[in-house]
């Protein structure tokens, strides 16, 4: 019988706005050192390392890891857009569960520039060109490829399909910001009101305002994954189990609907496989970290993950079932919206938060009696990673 991998150490640095950050290799090395210290093991016991990042030349992972130590182990650099961090974790878990090694490191980092995301390689075909062309056909939109365009059109598609009140996008932003106030690692530290969010400058018509979008961010996070035997050998008592994990990419279904272009179908498919493998359903989940790069994506993802039925996200939000005292606590860290979204670091920061929650180490943002945690990390173009964690 396959033995599930354990997470024995996590670490991260405070996320910062561009210009206030340290260089990527310094941020990443600090996150790795924090994870090693948290695990209580010798750095030399790590047998492989997987580094997730989007913006940077090849072997940035090595440059960061070498600041901690040069042990000659394999280092794999991973770029899967905004799901790069979780993709690195996926590979680390897979290496451990395969029996190839007994201890692996996954880490992610990003040193971003101010302003909205933009393409860096304009002299070649964009990996999102086919998606963008199809979006223009489905929505009669126009303009250059951008994340704002994709999620702005998805917001319109959701409201048109289900007739929900557009203020749900603002309510999600307010909820998430309230959570971030208790997280010392988050960028934003001031509360919001629904009115502030709705009156903020519109960045994409008709519903998307600036306060519904995550900020460009810099930061790093790391996790150490090992076998059950390795954890037992080192006397580790607070390991968190990865019960199940699924990485999915697009199918032809992604081109049939605007919301599917931003991962709705991919998420739903991955989640169903995850629950089947885990033998645990969404009704058993206590705490969730999901990919809220724009608040409409959080709304869409509630349904994709099965936290509510199709078209029922408005009720879940208005009933407070996405926060403390409700059915689930979604993004207690503040999420991408308020904690920040350094692309390669995001998936591992989500992992770090959920490990802290299951250990009971989340301080003011602790979810009472958290035993089952769910993670969702999305990259357009595309890949989604969903992960189920369980308290040991």
C-alpha positions as a Python dict, from the first residue, in 0.01 Angstrom:
ca = {
    (1, 'X'): (0, 0, 0),
    (2, 'X'): (130, 344, -95),
    (3, 'X'): (237, 560, 199),
    (4, 'X'): (150, 926, 175),
    (5, 'X'): (422, 1187, 199),
    (6, 'X'): (456, 1408, 505),
    (7, 'X'): (540, 1776, 532),
    (8, 'X'): (777, 1829, 822),
    (9, 'X'): (898, 2184, 770),
    (10, 'X'): (762, 2504, 618),
    (11, 'X'): (886, 2859, 600),
    (12, 'X'): (833, 3187, 420),
    (13, 'X'): (925, 3553, 427),
    (14, 'X'): (694, 3850, 451),
    (15, 'X'): (559, 3940, 111),
    (16, 'X'): (650, 4288, -11),
    (17, 'X'): (564, 4527, -289),
    (18, 'X'): (823, 4555, -568),
    (19, 'X'): (1109, 4780, -467),
    (20, 'X'): (1077, 4704, -96),
    (21, 'X'): (1202, 4347, -131),
    (22, 'X'): (1538, 4179, -103),
    (23, 'X'): (1683, 4004, -412),
    (24, 'X'): (1509, 3679, -508),
    (25, 'X'): (1799, 3457, -400),
    (26, 'X'): (1806, 3615, -53),
    (27, 'X'): (1429, 3584, -4),
    (28, 'X'): (1435, 3223, -121),
    (29, 'X'): (1735, 3126, 90),
    (30, 'X'): (1568, 3271, 400),
    (31, 'X'): (1248, 3077, 331),
    (32, 'X'): (1449, 2756, 286),
    (33, 'X'): (1641, 2817, 607),
    (34, 'X'): (1314, 2876, 791),
    (35, 'X'): (1174, 2548, 660),
    (36, 'X'): (1489, 2353, 754),
    (37, 'X'): (1484, 2501, 1103),
    (38, 'X'): (1114, 2423, 1136),
    (39, 'X'): (1177, 2062, 1038),
    (40, 'X'): (1469, 2028, 1278),
    (41, 'X'): (1684, 1837, 1032),
    (42, 'X'): (2027, 1885, 877),
    (43, 'X'): (2013, 2058, 538),
    (44, 'X'): (2237, 1784, 400),
    (45, 'X'): (1959, 1527, 449),
    (46, 'X'): (1760, 1682, 164),
    (47, 'X'): (1812, 1465, -145),
    (48, 'X'): (1643, 1669, -419),
    (49, 'X'): (1514, 2024, -461),
    (50, 'X'): (1245, 2169, -687),
    (51, 'X'): (1235, 2547, -743),
    (52, 'X'): (925, 2726, -873),
    (53, 'X'): (945, 3069, -1035),
    (54, 'X'): (821, 3250, -1346),
    (55, 'X'): (1031, 3562, -1396),
    (56, 'X'): (1400, 3479, -1414),
    (57, 'X'): (1673, 3314, -1613),
    (58, 'X'): (1748, 2944, -1599),
    (59, 'X'): (1905, 2800, -1281),
    (60, 'X'): (1775, 3074, -1052),
    (61, 'X'): (1681, 2783, -825),
    (62, 'X'): (2044, 2687, -790),
    (63, 'X'): (2147, 3046, -724),
    (64, 'X'): (1900, 3062, -434),
    (65, 'X'): (1977, 2717, -294),
    (66, 'X'): (2352, 2775, -304),
    (67, 'X'): (2306, 3058, -54),
    (68, 'X'): (2202, 2789, 196),
    (69, 'X'): (2446, 2518, 93),
    (70, 'X'): (2603, 2338, -203),
    (71, 'X'): (2549, 1967, -148),
    (72, 'X'): (2548, 1855, -511),
    (73, 'X'): (2187, 1731, -512),
    (74, 'X'): (1962, 1746, -820),
    (75, 'X'): (1787, 2084, -852),
    (76, 'X'): (1492, 2109, -1091),
    (77, 'X'): (1362, 2452, -1199),
    (78, 'X'): (985, 2460, -1254),
    (79, 'X'): (779, 2715, -1448),
    (80, 'X'): (404, 2646, -1464),
    (81, 'X'): (287, 3006, -1456),
    (82, 'X'): (110, 3100, -1130),
    (83, 'X'): (92, 2734, -1023),
    (84, 'X'): (473, 2696, -1031),
    (85, 'X'): (509, 2668, -652),
    (86, 'X'): (250, 2393, -621),
    (87, 'X'): (397, 2219, -925),
    (88, 'X'): (732, 2211, -744),
    (89, 'X'): (556, 2063, -440),
    (90, 'X'): (385, 1807, -666),
    (91, 'X'): (722, 1692, -799),
    (92, 'X'): (877, 1679, -451),
    (93, 'X'): (587, 1468, -321),
    (94, 'X'): (603, 1243, -623),
    (95, 'X'): (977, 1187, -578),
    (96, 'X'): (925, 1092, -213),
    (97, 'X'): (621, 869, -267),
    (98, 'X'): (792, 688, -555),
    (99, 'X'): (1059, 565, -315),
    (100, 'X'): (1337, 732, -514),
    (101, 'X'): (1434, 948, -216),
    (102, 'X'): (1321, 996, 142),
    (103, 'X'): (1341, 1376, 174),
    (104, 'X'): (1285, 1657, -78),
    (105, 'X'): (1263, 2034, -76),
    (106, 'X'): (1011, 2242, -270),
    (107, 'X'): (1058, 2616, -275),
    (108, 'X'): (921, 2905, -477),
    (109, 'X'): (1003, 3271, -517),
    (110, 'X'): (936, 3574, -732),
    (111, 'X'): (1091, 3916, -770),
    (112, 'X'): (822, 4105, -960),
    (113, 'X'): (811, 4447, -1118),
    (114, 'X'): (550, 4718, -1047),
    (115, 'X'): (230, 4723, -1250),
    (116, 'X'): (10, 4463, -1416),
    (117, 'X'): (154, 4138, -1546),
    (118, 'X'): (292, 4161, -1897),
    (119, 'X'): (452, 3932, -2150),
    (120, 'X'): (831, 3930, -2145),
    (121, 'X'): (894, 3739, -2469),
    (122, 'X'): (718, 3951, -2731),
    (123, 'X'): (929, 3817, -3019),
    (124, 'X'): (753, 3477, -3019),
    (125, 'X'): (409, 3320, -2996),
    (126, 'X'): (237, 3377, -2662),
    (127, 'X'): (141, 3054, -2482),
    (128, 'X'): (-197, 3219, -2419),
    (129, 'X'): (-262, 3317, -2781),
    (130, 'X'): (-508, 3034, -2849),
    (131, 'X'): (-690, 3112, -2525),
    (132, 'X'): (-699, 3482, -2608),
    (133, 'X'): (-829, 3421, -2960),
    (134, 'X'): (-1105, 3200, -2823),
    (135, 'X'): (-1190, 3457, -2554),
    (136, 'X'): (-1238, 3720, -2825),
    (137, 'X'): (-1474, 3483, -3009),
    (138, 'X'): (-1678, 3395, -2699),
    (139, 'X'): (-1709, 3744, -2552),
    (140, 'X'): (-1655, 3982, -2845),
    (141, 'X'): (-1372, 4134, -2643),
    (142, 'X'): (-1057, 4281, -2791),
    (143, 'X'): (-718, 4402, -2681),
    (144, 'X'): (-387, 4251, -2588),
    (145, 'X'): (-345, 3933, -2384),
    (146, 'X'): (-365, 4004, -2010),
    (147, 'X'): (-478, 3837, -1690),
    (148, 'X'): (-710, 4134, -1626),
    (149, 'X'): (-887, 4070, -1955),
    (150, 'X'): (-938, 3698, -1884),
    (151, 'X'): (-1072, 3738, -1532),
    (152, 'X'): (-1270, 4052, -1617),
    (153, 'X'): (-1455, 3863, -1889),
    (154, 'X'): (-1503, 3568, -1653),
    (155, 'X'): (-1667, 3801, -1399),
    (156, 'X'): (-1911, 3926, -1662),
    (157, 'X'): (-1983, 3571, -1776),
    (158, 'X'): (-2060, 3459, -1420),
    (159, 'X'): (-2303, 3746, -1354),
    (160, 'X'): (-2475, 3699, -1690),
    (161, 'X'): (-2514, 3324, -1638),
    (162, 'X'): (-2638, 3318, -1280),
    (163, 'X'): (-2786, 3666, -1225),
    (164, 'X'): (-2587, 3719, -906),
    (165, 'X'): (-2541, 4061, -753),
    (166, 'X'): (-2200, 4192, -868),
    (167, 'X'): (-2131, 4314, -513),
    (168, 'X'): (-2028, 3956, -427),
    (169, 'X'): (-1688, 4031, -581),
    (170, 'X'): (-1646, 4325, -344),
    (171, 'X'): (-1768, 4124, -46),
    (172, 'X'): (-1500, 3862, -114),
    (173, 'X'): (-1233, 4134, -124),
    (174, 'X'): (-1349, 4270, 213),
    (175, 'X'): (-1356, 3924, 370),
    (176, 'X'): (-1008, 3845, 247),
    (177, 'X'): (-865, 4176, 365),
    (178, 'X'): (-1014, 4120, 712),
    (179, 'X'): (-831, 3787, 727),
    (180, 'X'): (-502, 3947, 619),
    (181, 'X'): (-510, 4187, 914),
    (182, 'X'): (-411, 3895, 1137),
    (183, 'X'): (-127, 3776, 914),
    (184, 'X'): (216, 3933, 974),
    (185, 'X'): (333, 3799, 635),
    (186, 'X'): (74, 3986, 426),
    (187, 'X'): (129, 4302, 225),
    (188, 'X'): (-192, 4483, 318),
    (189, 'X'): (-268, 4579, 676),
    (190, 'X'): (-573, 4808, 646),
    (191, 'X'): (-938, 4696, 629),
    (192, 'X'): (-1170, 4762, 335),
    (193, 'X'): (-1540, 4829, 295),
    (194, 'X'): (-1765, 4708, 15),
    (195, 'X'): (-1820, 5070, -86),
    (196, 'X'): (-1445, 5132, -118),
    (197, 'X'): (-1401, 4828, -338),
    (198, 'X'): (-1691, 4915, -566),
    (199, 'X'): (-1584, 5280, -600),
    (200, 'X'): (-1221, 5197, -679),
    (201, 'X'): (-1106, 5264, -1038),
    (202, 'X'): (-1244, 5013, -1288),
    (203, 'X'): (-965, 4813, -1449),
    (204, 'X'): (-1191, 4607, -1674),
    (205, 'X'): (-1557, 4674, -1753),
    (206, 'X'): (-1806, 4616, -1620),
    (207, 'X'): (-1732, 4475, -1276),
    (208, 'X'): (-1359, 4449, -1210),
    (209, 'X'): (-1211, 4726, -993),
    (210, 'X'): (-855, 4773, -878),
    (211, 'X'): (-937, 4645, -529),
    (212, 'X'): (-1057, 4316, -674),
    (213, 'X'): (-710, 4239, -813),
    (214, 'X'): (-404, 4104, -636),
    (215, 'X'): (-98, 4332, -615),
    (216, 'X'): (237, 4266, -785),
    (217, 'X'): (441, 4108, -508),
    (218, 'X'): (781, 3975, -411),
    (219, 'X'): (846, 3690, -173),
    (220, 'X'): (941, 3328, -116),
    (221, 'X'): (819, 3016, 63),
    (222, 'X'): (940, 2658, 110),
    (223, 'X'): (830, 2314, 229),
    (224, 'X'): (1019, 1997, 318),
    (225, 'X'): (853, 1670, 218),
    (226, 'X'): (956, 1326, 341),
    (227, 'X'): (854, 966, 391),
    (228, 'X'): (676, 845, 703),
    (229, 'X'): (988, 647, 795),
    (230, 'X'): (1208, 956, 768),
    (231, 'X'): (976, 1153, 995),
    (232, 'X'): (964, 871, 1248),
    (233, 'X'): (1343, 829, 1243),
    (234, 'X'): (1387, 1197, 1330),
    (235, 'X'): (1121, 1193, 1602),
    (236, 'X'): (901, 1447, 1425),
    (237, 'X'): (562, 1466, 1594),
    (238, 'X'): (387, 1747, 1406),
    (239, 'X'): (411, 1624, 1046),
    (240, 'X'): (119, 1704, 817),
    (241, 'X'): (10, 1438, 570),
    (242, 'X'): (-49, 1504, 200),
    (243, 'X'): (-354, 1281, 165),
    (244, 'X'): (-399, 1340, -207),
    (245, 'X'): (-276, 1573, -478),
    (246, 'X'): (-379, 1622, -839),
    (247, 'X'): (-221, 1829, -1115),
    (248, 'X'): (-446, 1881, -1417),
    (249, 'X'): (-416, 2069, -1743),
    (250, 'X'): (-666, 2186, -2003),
    (251, 'X'): (-886, 1979, -2230),
    (252, 'X'): (-1098, 2088, -2526),
    (253, 'X'): (-1367, 2177, -2269),
    (254, 'X'): (-1159, 2480, -2172),
    (255, 'X'): (-1247, 2644, -2504),
    (256, 'X'): (-1624, 2604, -2470),
    (257, 'X'): (-1690, 2865, -2203),
    (258, 'X'): (-1534, 3192, -2082),
    (259, 'X'): (-1511, 3069, -1722),
    (260, 'X'): (-1349, 2748, -1840),
    (261, 'X'): (-1079, 2956, -2008),
    (262, 'X'): (-974, 3068, -1659),
    (263, 'X'): (-975, 2716, -1519),
    (264, 'X'): (-1329, 2643, -1398),
    (265, 'X'): (-1363, 2305, -1569),
    (266, 'X'): (-999, 2216, -1504),
    (267, 'X'): (-1048, 2290, -1134),
    (268, 'X'): (-1371, 2090, -1112),
    (269, 'X'): (-1215, 1791, -1284),
    (270, 'X'): (-906, 1799, -1062),
    (271, 'X'): (-1114, 1839, -746),
    (272, 'X'): (-1336, 1541, -825),
    (273, 'X'): (-1030, 1324, -881),
    (274, 'X'): (-875, 1454, -558),
    (275, 'X'): (-1180, 1372, -348),
    (276, 'X'): (-1208, 1027, -500),
    (277, 'X'): (-843, 948, -428),
    (278, 'X'): (-857, 1093, -77),
    (279, 'X'): (-1185, 935, 23),
    (280, 'X'): (-1265, 1276, 170),
    (281, 'X'): (-1526, 1513, 29),
    (282, 'X'): (-1556, 1892, 38),
    (283, 'X'): (-1807, 1864, 323),
    (284, 'X'): (-1523, 1739, 544),
    (285, 'X'): (-1290, 2032, 474),
    (286, 'X'): (-1227, 2288, 750),
    (287, 'X'): (-993, 2540, 591),
    (288, 'X'): (-915, 2634, 231),
    (289, 'X'): (-644, 2832, 57),
    (290, 'X'): (-751, 2897, -302),
    (291, 'X'): (-624, 3100, -595),
    (292, 'X'): (-793, 3441, -570),
    (293, 'X'): (-573, 3640, -809),
    (294, 'X'): (-895, 3833, -883),
    (295, 'X'): (-1200, 3806, -660),
    (296, 'X'): (-1421, 3670, -943),
    (297, 'X'): (-1188, 3372, -955),
    (298, 'X'): (-1252, 3301, -587),
    (299, 'X'): (-1626, 3305, -657),
    (300, 'X'): (-1591, 3072, -955),
    (301, 'X'): (-1358, 2842, -762),
    (302, 'X'): (-1605, 2792, -474),
    (303, 'X'): (-1818, 2603, -722),
    (304, 'X'): (-1528, 2433, -900),
    (305, 'X'): (-1408, 2285, -571),
    (306, 'X'): (-1757, 2175, -475),
    (307, 'X'): (-1779, 2404, -172),
    (308, 'X'): (-2125, 2493, -301),
    (309, 'X'): (-2343, 2401, -598),
    (310, 'X'): (-2336, 2563, -939),
    (311, 'X'): (-2467, 2919, -918),
    (312, 'X'): (-2478, 2905, -537),
    (313, 'X'): (-2168, 3111, -456),
    (314, 'X'): (-2375, 3422, -381),
    (315, 'X'): (-2560, 3239, -104),
    (316, 'X'): (-2237, 3099, 39),
    (317, 'X'): (-2089, 3451, 53),
    (318, 'X'): (-2396, 3624, 193),
    (319, 'X'): (-2435, 3354, 460),
    (320, 'X'): (-2076, 3400, 575),
    (321, 'X'): (-1991, 3040, 492),
    (322, 'X'): (-1651, 3145, 357),
    (323, 'X'): (-1516, 3288, 682),
    (324, 'X'): (-1483, 3228, 1055),
    (325, 'X'): (-1803, 3095, 1208),
    (326, 'X'): (-1925, 2964, 873),
    (327, 'X'): (-1900, 2634, 691),
    (328, 'X'): (-1543, 2694, 568),
    (329, 'X'): (-1270, 2945, 633),
    (330, 'X'): (-1140, 3042, 289),
    (331, 'X'): (-801, 3212, 260),
    (332, 'X'): (-735, 3280, 630),
    (333, 'X'): (-390, 3403, 523),
    (334, 'X'): (-544, 3691, 330),
    (335, 'X'): (-507, 3503, 5),
    (336, 'X'): (-339, 3634, -305),
    (337, 'X'): (-558, 3943, -287),
    (338, 'X'): (-426, 4073, 43),
    (339, 'X'): (-127, 3859, 141),
    (340, 'X'): (21, 3906, -205),
    (341, 'X'): (94, 3695, -512),
    (342, 'X'): (464, 3646, -591),
    (343, 'X'): (387, 3395, -864),
    (344, 'X'): (636, 3117, -791),
    (345, 'X'): (597, 3152, -415),
    (346, 'X'): (219, 3144, -397),
    (347, 'X'): (158, 2768, -397),
    (348, 'X'): (415, 2711, -124),
    (349, 'X'): (287, 3004, 81),
    (350, 'X'): (-59, 2844, 64),
    (351, 'X'): (97, 2516, 178),
    (352, 'X'): (278, 2691, 463),
    (353, 'X'): (-42, 2854, 586),
    (354, 'X'): (-234, 2527, 582),
    (355, 'X'): (42, 2340, 764),
    (356, 'X'): (37, 2610, 1033),
    (357, 'X'): (-343, 2583, 1054),
    (358, 'X'): (-337, 2204, 1096),
    (359, 'X'): (-63, 2228, 1359),
    (360, 'X'): (-258, 2494, 1548),
    (361, 'X'): (20, 2751, 1491),
    (362, 'X'): (-173, 3018, 1299),
    (363, 'X'): (-210, 3249, 1600),
    (364, 'X'): (-487, 3513, 1561),
    (365, 'X'): (-612, 3363, 1235),
    (366, 'X'): (-630, 3005, 1369),
    (367, 'X'): (-931, 2804, 1249),
    (368, 'X'): (-1077, 2613, 1544),
    (369, 'X'): (-1018, 2237, 1540),
    (370, 'X'): (-883, 2237, 1185),
    (371, 'X'): (-811, 1880, 1075),
    (372, 'X'): (-863, 1875, 696),
    (373, 'X'): (-724, 2142, 464),
    (374, 'X'): (-769, 2201, 91),
    (375, 'X'): (-539, 2394, -143),
    (376, 'X'): (-603, 2523, -497),
    (377, 'X'): (-336, 2689, -711),
    (378, 'X'): (-403, 2789, -1072),
    (379, 'X'): (-187, 2892, -1367),
    (380, 'X'): (-338, 3009, -1695),
    (381, 'X'): (-219, 2837, -2004),
    (382, 'X'): (-261, 2614, -1803),
    (383, 'X'): (-226, 2400, -1494),
    (384, 'X'): (-413, 2361, -1169),
    (385, 'X'): (-286, 2182, -859),
    (386, 'X'): (-527, 2080, -584),
    (387, 'X'): (-397, 1927, -261),
    (388, 'X'): (-561, 1770, 42),
    (389, 'X'): (-382, 1781, 377),
    (390, 'X'): (-466, 1606, 703),
    (391, 'X'): (-354, 1666, 1059),
    (392, 'X'): (-149, 1375, 1191),
}
